[in-house]
Amino acid sequence: MSSEITHDDLATLIKTRAGVTVTPEELADPGCMFLDLGVDSLGVLGVLADLENRYGVSIDSSDLLGRPVAEFLQTVNSTVKASA
């Protein structure tokens, strides 16, 4: 993975950590919510934990749960870039 998490990267992580198959195109929809895709809060936390471990960052999950995928990705990428 590069220093920016893409929709492709996130789709792979969701499949690996939450067991849900989604397409990058679904994730690119600005109004897309994890629950709409069948990814519950535990799945989101699994994805987040994987990203935190890979990039050595800490991200407050309470800010991300229940938010659209686009906001999740923006927050994660901002945090990763700030720590680089």
C-alpha positions as CSV (number, residue, x, y, z in Angstrom):
1,M,0.0,0.0,0.0
2,S,1.1,3.5,-0.7
3,S,0.9,6.4,1.8
4,E,-2.6,7.2,0.5
5,I,-5.3,4.6,0.9
6,T,-7.4,4.3,-2.3
7,H,-10.8,2.9,-2.9
8,D,-9.2,-0.3,-4.2
9,D,-7.1,-0.6,-1.1
10,L,-10.1,-0.1,1.1
11,A,-12.2,-2.7,-0.8
12,T,-9.5,-5.2,-0.3
13,L,-9.3,-4.5,3.4
14,I,-13.0,-4.7,3.8
15,K,-13.0,-8.1,2.1
16,T,-10.1,-9.3,4.3
17,R,-11.1,-7.8,7.7
18,A,-14.9,-7.8,7.4
19,G,-15.6,-10.6,5.0
20,V,-17.7,-8.4,2.7
21,T,-17.1,-8.0,-1.0
22,V,-17.5,-4.5,-2.2
23,T,-16.3,-2.7,-5.4
24,P,-14.1,0.4,-5.4
25,E,-16.9,2.1,-7.4
26,E,-19.4,1.5,-4.5
27,L,-16.9,3.0,-2.1
28,A,-16.4,6.1,-4.3
29,D,-20.1,7.0,-4.0
30,P,-20.1,10.1,-1.8
31,G,-23.2,9.0,0.2
32,C,-22.0,5.4,0.7
33,M,-22.3,4.2,4.2
34,F,-20.5,1.1,5.6
35,L,-23.8,-0.3,6.8
36,D,-25.4,0.1,3.4
37,L,-22.6,-2.3,2.1
38,G,-23.2,-4.8,4.9
39,V,-20.2,-3.8,6.9
40,D,-21.1,-3.4,10.6
41,S,-19.2,-1.4,13.2
42,L,-17.0,-4.4,14.1
43,G,-15.9,-4.7,10.5
44,V,-15.1,-1.0,10.3
45,L,-13.0,-1.4,13.5
46,G,-11.2,-4.3,12.0
47,V,-10.3,-2.3,8.9
48,L,-9.3,0.6,11.1
49,A,-7.1,-1.6,13.3
50,D,-5.3,-3.0,10.2
51,L,-4.7,0.6,8.9
52,E,-3.4,1.7,12.3
53,N,-1.0,-1.2,12.5
54,R,0.3,-0.8,8.9
55,Y,0.9,2.9,9.2
56,G,1.7,3.3,12.9
57,V,-1.0,5.8,13.5
58,S,-3.8,6.1,16.0
59,I,-7.2,7.2,14.8
60,D,-10.2,7.9,17.1
61,S,-12.8,5.4,15.9
62,S,-15.6,7.4,17.6
63,D,-15.1,10.1,15.0
64,L,-15.5,7.6,12.2
65,L,-18.3,5.1,13.1
66,G,-21.5,6.1,11.4
67,R,-19.8,8.4,8.9
68,P,-19.9,8.0,5.1
69,V,-17.0,6.0,3.6
70,A,-15.7,9.1,1.9
71,E,-15.2,10.8,5.3
72,F,-13.6,7.7,6.8
73,L,-11.1,7.6,3.9
74,Q,-10.4,11.3,4.1
75,T,-9.8,11.2,7.8
76,V,-7.5,8.1,7.5
77,N,-5.5,9.6,4.7
78,S,-5.1,12.9,6.5
79,T,-3.9,11.1,9.6
80,V,-1.5,8.9,7.6
81,K,-0.1,11.9,5.7
82,A,0.3,14.0,8.9
83,S,2.4,11.2,10.5
84,A,4.7,10.7,7.5
